[in-house]
Amino acid sequence: MPFFLHQWTYKDQQVRSLLLESTDRSEVVRVAIEAFGGTLQSFYYCFGSYDGLAISKFPDHETALAAVLAITGQGRINALQTTVLLSAEEGLKAMRQASDAIKDRQAPGAP
């Protein structure tokens, strides 16, 4: 099951609601992710370009996209960036594939 990093900014009205209601947004995000067969691995509020981030795990990319679309469609966030995360093992496998492809295509005697 692939992992995903989600980073978002809240709309001003949503920030106001958070202040007035003090709702546990991690629980809201967890429920939304689980509705699509995923699991919430981590949830954080943060400083900087984004107001929050979450790491999730979904059965596949299409299901993750469906969940992201459903969450975004609620209109509470300004921006959402989702990044596919690869494990160190997956990264190493990709490096080996790239290395093999380069070796196969190099001219004899090329550095």
C-alpha positions in Angstrom: 0.0 0.0 0.0 1.5 3.3 -1.0 2.1 6.2 1.4 1.2 9.8 0.6 2.2 13.2 2.1 -0.6 15.8 2.2 0.1 19.4 2.9 -2.7 22.0 3.0 -3.7 25.6 3.9 -7.0 26.4 5.5 -9.3 29.1 4.2 -9.7 32.0 6.6 -13.2 31.0 7.5 -12.1 27.5 8.4 -9.4 29.0 10.6 -12.1 31.0 12.4 -14.1 27.9 12.8 -11.2 26.0 14.3 -10.7 28.8 16.8 -14.3 29.0 17.8 -15.0 25.3 17.9 -11.6 23.8 18.8 -12.5 20.6 16.8 -9.9 17.8 16.5 -9.2 18.0 12.8 -7.0 14.9 13.0 -10.1 12.9 13.8 -12.0 14.4 10.9 -9.1 13.6 8.5 -8.8 10.1 9.9 -12.5 9.4 9.3 -12.3 10.8 5.7 -9.3 8.7 4.9 -10.7 5.5 6.4 -13.9 6.0 4.4 -11.8 5.2 1.3 -10.0 2.3 2.9 -6.9 4.2 3.9 -5.2 4.8 7.2 -3.9 8.0 8.7 -0.3 7.5 9.8 0.5 11.0 11.1 -1.2 14.4 11.4 0.5 17.7 12.3 -0.1 21.4 12.3 2.8 23.4 11.1 4.4 26.8 10.5 5.4 28.0 7.1 3.8 27.6 3.7 1.2 25.1 5.0 -1.1 25.0 8.0 -1.0 21.2 8.3 0.3 18.0 7.0 -0.7 14.3 7.1 0.8 11.1 6.0 -1.6 8.5 4.8 -1.6 5.0 3.4 -4.1 3.9 0.7 -4.6 0.7 -1.2 -3.7 2.4 -4.5 -3.2 5.8 -6.2 -6.7 6.0 -7.6 -8.3 5.5 -4.1 -5.9 8.2 -2.7 -7.0 10.6 -5.4 -10.7 9.9 -4.7 -10.2 10.7 -1.0 -8.2 13.9 -1.9 -11.0 15.0 -4.3 -13.7 14.3 -1.7 -11.8 16.3 1.0 -11.0 19.2 -1.3 -14.6 19.2 -2.6 -15.8 20.2 0.9 -14.4 23.7 0.4 -12.5 24.1 3.6 -9.0 24.4 2.3 -7.2 26.8 0.0 -4.5 24.6 -1.3 -3.6 21.0 -1.1 -0.5 19.3 -2.3 -0.2 15.5 -2.3 3.1 13.8 -2.8 3.6 10.0 -3.3 6.2 8.7 -0.8 8.5 5.9 -1.6 10.3 3.8 1.0 14.1 3.5 1.0 13.7 0.0 -0.5 11.5 1.3 -3.3 14.0 4.2 -4.0 16.9 1.7 -4.1 15.0 -0.5 -6.5 14.4 2.5 -8.8 18.1 3.5 -8.6 19.1 0.1 -9.7 16.6 0.1 -12.6 17.9 3.5 -13.6 21.5 2.3 -13.3 20.8 -0.8 -15.4 19.1 1.4 -18.1 22.1 3.8 -18.3 24.6 0.9 -18.5 22.6 -0.7 -21.3 22.6 2.5 -23.3 26.2 3.7 -22.8 28.5 3.5 -25.7 31.6 1.2 -25.2 34.4 3.1 -23.6 32.2 6.0 -22.5 32.8 7.2 -18.9 
